[in-house]
Amino acid sequence: MTTDTIVTAAMLAIGDELLSGRTKDKNIGHLADLLTISGIDLKEVRIVADDEEAIVAALNGLRGQYDYVFTSGGIGPTHDDITADAVSRAFGVECIHDPDAMTLLGDMYARRNMDFTEARRRMARMPNGSTHIPNAVSTAPGFVIGNVHVMAGVPQVFQAMLEAVLPTLKTGATVLSRSVQSPFGEGDIGGPLGDVQKAHPQTSIGSYPKFDGTSFSTELVIRARDETILAAAEADVRAMLEGIAASRRT
Amino acid sequence: MTTDTIVTAAMLAIGDELLSGRTKDKNIGHLADLLTISGIDLKEVRIVADDEEAIVAALNGLRGQYDYVFTSGGIGPTHDDITADAVSRAFGVECIHDPDAMTLLGDMYARRNMDFTEARRRMARMPNGSTHIPNAVSTAPGFVIGNVHVMAGVPQVFQAMLEAVLPTLKTGATVLSRSVQSPFGEGDIGGPLGDVQKAHPQTSIGSYPKFDGTSFSTELVIRARDETILAAAEADVRAMLEGIAASRRT
């Protein structure tokens, strides 16, 4: 595996409600799951408020560092939906009522005999030069500009947009993973596990304590982009655990 | 309300598992809830991997910008727990086996007839000059250095540490909030709601669409630090909704 098979991404979740506790984010974990399956490494997530300065600063901090940036939130029809303005400013382009989005939304509201209000027209706003991300749930599109994919915050809509986006992305070698349950706590296995990690530098071995209210056990997750490398590390992890178990039986 | 009653904070959640999707974070929402209740404004959250460069960069990006930074994760006994090293490097101080933490942990393992292994000794490591955050669940302390509070990633332990930390923090004027349910979607209320927001600049009015699989409704959340200001905005929001309902009955 060469480094040119690595594709990286960041997420920017936008919304006061995520920072006040009113809304518990569901999009970060969903994106993480699907990017991992797709062979794209999610390297960083930021959550910022509905604040233009904060969005512009975060976006400009992320979009140069990673292959892709995915945003959630702030593209609806109300005054607190300012993501289109902020992304436009980050890219230094005008925020326009996109003609194709105006047609798409205008036709939809006409079919439903609903007014195409000024608020609803806001949902057609995007940076000049964007392409659409289709939205099978509620029609109003997300948009792509440069390497930034701007999606809705409502989880059903975010998920529908992500489904449309994923097939358009370049992907790297998928990270394969194996999970091994350890009945021992991290304090018992930490030393030998570090030795196994050192012996298998092309893997990443994560140790995740679980607490059942009384005692700790551990889930060990071995990750690698190559099946042979993965299997060798897994065998050593299992041998290490068996060694600890055997020493306790004597 | 003067601006000196505003206290700001950021969170840095650390862990490969949050970015691979293996673990769905529970600490961000919990911290957001408790800071909001305490009158501390959570302004930004970042999630980074178990990567020293990434932790140092994020921490140094955040700790100068906000009154407090809270971290989660990476303070256990295994090789992938590198938060103490990274925080030490961010502050330019040595990462030591803290003598008081060594005593605390050594005594605890002696009482339990458990070996105080090299791995377990790792849990006593922290930047030189730190103070402890007590941990009622599993003894190993978190630590405070400067304005950075370093806590565990396991939610039960994170919560116990946060409970110990909160009474030590300076707090600002609590943000009060009222929630008003709108049976109308955002496209129907977006225009008039923007007018209400403009008429009440000392409030922040959030509009949160809900989708039940068929249609959208909206939760409106009005936030302010003063009860009188809050009540006036709430009355106008309710009057606006009643106006829309009345116009539909005629």
Boltz contact constraints between the chains, C-beta under 6 A:
constraints:
  - contact:
      token1: [A, 16]
      token2: [B, 206]
      max_distance: 6.0
  - contact:
      token1: [A, 17]
      token2: [B, 206]
      max_distance: 6.0
  - contact:
      token1: [A, 19]
      token2: [B, 32]
      max_distance: 6.0
  - contact:
      token1: [A, 19]
      token2: [B, 42]
      max_distance: 6.0
  - contact:
      token1: [A, 20]
      token2: [B, 36]
      max_distance: 6.0
  - contact:
      token1: [A, 21]
      token2: [B, 29]
      max_distance: 6.0
  - contact:
      token1: [A, 21]
      token2: [B, 32]
      max_distance: 6.0
  - contact:
      token1: [A, 21]
      token2: [B, 33]
      max_distance: 6.0
  - contact:
      token1: [A, 21]
      token2: [B, 36]
      max_distance: 6.0
  - contact:
      token1: [A, 24]
      token2: [B, 29]
      max_distance: 6.0
  - contact:
      token1: [A, 29]
      token2: [B, 21]
      max_distance: 6.0
  - contact:
      token1: [A, 29]
      token2: [B, 24]
      max_distance: 6.0
  - contact:
      token1: [A, 32]
      token2: [B, 19]
      max_distance: 6.0
  - contact:
      token1: [A, 32]
      token2: [B, 21]
      max_distance: 6.0
  - contact:
      token1: [A, 33]
      token2: [B, 21]
      max_distance: 6.0
  - contact:
      token1: [A, 36]
      token2: [B, 20]
      max_distance: 6.0
  - contact:
      token1: [A, 36]
      token2: [B, 21]
      max_distance: 6.0
  - contact:
      token1: [A, 42]
      token2: [B, 19]
      max_distance: 6.0
  - contact:
      token1: [A, 44]
      token2: [B, 48]
      max_distance: 6.0
  - contact:
      token1: [A, 45]
      token2: [B, 47]
      max_distance: 6.0
  - contact:
      token1: [A, 46]
      token2: [B, 46]
      max_distance: 6.0
  - contact:
      token1: [A, 47]
      token2: [B, 45]
      max_distance: 6.0
  - contact:
      token1: [A, 48]
      token2: [B, 44]
      max_distance: 6.0
  - contact:
      token1: [A, 76]
      token2: [B, 186]
      max_distance: 6.0
  - contact:
      token1: [A, 77]
      token2: [B, 186]
      max_distance: 6.0
  - contact:
      token1: [A, 77]
      token2: [B, 187]
      max_distance: 6.0
  - contact:
      token1: [A, 77]
      token2: [B, 190]
      max_distance: 6.0
  - contact:
      token1: [A, 78]
      token2: [B, 186]
      max_distance: 6.0
  - contact:
      token1: [A, 78]
      token2: [B, 190]
      max_distance: 6.0
  - contact:
      token1: [A, 78]
      token2: [B, 193]
      max_distance: 6.0
  - contact:
      token1: [A, 78]
      token2: [B, 207]
      max_distance: 6.0
  - contact:
      token1: [A, 79]
      token2: [B, 194]
      max_distance: 6.0
  - contact:
      token1: [A, 79]
      token2: [B, 197]
      max_distance: 6.0
  - contact:
      token1: [A, 80]
      token2: [B, 206]
      max_distance: 6.0
  - contact:
      token1: [A, 80]
      token2: [B, 207]
      max_distance: 6.0
  - contact:
      token1: [A, 117]
      token2: [B, 187]
      max_distance: 6.0
  - contact:
      token1: [A, 117]
      token2: [B, 191]
      max_distance: 6.0
  - contact:
      token1: [A, 118]
      token2: [B, 191]
      max_distance: 6.0
  - contact:
      token1: [A, 119]
      token2: [B, 187]
      max_distance: 6.0
  - contact:
      token1: [A, 119]
      token2: [B, 190]
      max_distance: 6.0
  - contact:
      token1: [A, 119]
      token2: [B, 191]
      max_distance: 6.0
  - contact:
      token1: [A, 120]
      token2: [B, 187]
      max_distance: 6.0
  - contact:
      token1: [A, 154]
      token2: [B, 209]
      max_distance: 6.0
  - contact:
      token1: [A, 154]
      token2: [B, 211]
      max_distance: 6.0
  - contact:
      token1: [A, 156]
      token2: [B, 211]
      max_distance: 6.0
  - contact:
      token1: [A, 186]
      token2: [B, 76]
      max_distance: 6.0
  - contact:
      token1: [A, 186]
      token2: [B, 77]
      max_distance: 6.0
  - contact:
      token1: [A, 186]
      token2: [B, 78]
      max_distance: 6.0
  - contact:
      token1: [A, 187]
      token2: [B, 77]
      max_distance: 6.0
  - contact:
      token1: [A, 187]
      token2: [B, 117]
      max_distance: 6.0
  - contact:
      token1: [A, 187]
      token2: [B, 119]
      max_distance: 6.0
  - contact:
      token1: [A, 187]
      token2: [B, 120]
      max_distance: 6.0
  - contact:
      token1: [A, 190]
      token2: [B, 77]
      max_distance: 6.0
  - contact:
      token1: [A, 190]
      token2: [B, 78]
      max_distance: 6.0
  - contact:
      token1: [A, 190]
      token2: [B, 119]
      max_distance: 6.0
  - contact:
      token1: [A, 191]
      token2: [B, 117]
      max_distance: 6.0
  - contact:
      token1: [A, 191]
      token2: [B, 118]
      max_distance: 6.0
  - contact:
      token1: [A, 191]
      token2: [B, 119]
      max_distance: 6.0
  - contact:
      token1: [A, 193]
      token2: [B, 78]
      max_distance: 6.0
  - contact:
      token1: [A, 194]
      token2: [B, 79]
      max_distance: 6.0
  - contact:
      token1: [A, 197]
      token2: [B, 79]
      max_distance: 6.0
  - contact:
      token1: [A, 206]
      token2: [B, 16]
      max_distance: 6.0
  - contact:
      token1: [A, 206]
      token2: [B, 17]
      max_distance: 6.0
  - contact:
      token1: [A, 206]
      token2: [B, 80]
      max_distance: 6.0
  - contact:
      token1: [A, 207]
      token2: [B, 78]
      max_distance: 6.0
  - contact:
      token1: [A, 207]
      token2: [B, 80]
      max_distance: 6.0
  - contact:
      token1: [A, 209]
      token2: [B, 154]
      max_distance: 6.0
  - contact:
      token1: [A, 211]
      token2: [B, 154]
      max_distance: 6.0
  - contact:
      token1: [A, 211]
      token2: [B, 156]
      max_distance: 6.0
